[in-house]
Amino acid sequence: MISKADAIVIGSGGLGAATAYYLSKRKRLSVVLIDKHHIGSQTSPRAAGMVSCARKSDLMISLIKDACRKIETFTEETGQPLDWVHSGSLKIARRPQDAEVIKADFERGRRNGLDVELISPERASGLNPFLKPTGVVAAMRIGDDRYFDPPQVAVGYARAAAARGTTLMPKTDALAVNIRAGKVTGVTTAKGTIEAPVVVDAAGAWTRQVAEASGIRVPLVPTRQQLICRAGLPR
């Protein structure tokens, strides 16, 4: 087992695997990617996979547009497959106060160059037959949105990181992030201790538990959501 590294990433979901990949690619660092389960098998595969471009700030819209470009070039950059479709999406409101939110999202999106359009409830129903227009007070079409296969991102980044020298450690419990005199010194795992000056807590739904094992409080509470995706939304 490896005993020293430049950086350790705990959690091999999309964020953790991508962090390991870019560290190994751009910095030529010795990186270890740890996961309690199989690599890329937990929170990311359970994500909806919808890239929603109409966000609550100009900065977030800019970041999401960058993410879209990353999706488009993922296979070219990493050499790993990624299935995605430029589907578009609908955002609706059933209360007058929520209609104001959609109007603000529309104006912000248009200002940032997004393909957004306020449409009637009837047209929204025509674009997605699962949606009935009754009770819908406002609707917006977002043409830039797309859908991708989340597990392929996590596994793809992890495989690409491994190809650049990252050590993958699946089925490995991270018991604690070791801190001495206010500085990170490594991670104690169920298989032994790995020394490293940098540790990234990317454990997804388990981020808080990983942090608390080292006396650090992360105010994170996982919540369940429901989302229906229909690929190939016509314009």
Buried (B, 14 or more C-beta within 10 A) or exposed (E): EBEEBBBBBBBBBBBBBBBBBBBBBEEEBBBBBBBBEEBBBBBBBBBEBBBBBBBEEEEBBEEBBEBBEBBBEBBEBBEBEBEBBBBBBBBBBEEEEBBEBBBEBBEBBBEBEBBBBBBEBEEBBEBBEEBEBEEBBBBBBBBBBBBBBBBBBBBBBBBBBBBBEBBBBBEBEBBBBBBEEEEBBBBBBEBEBBBBEBBBBBBBBBBBEBBEEBEEEEEEEEEEEEEEEBEEBEE
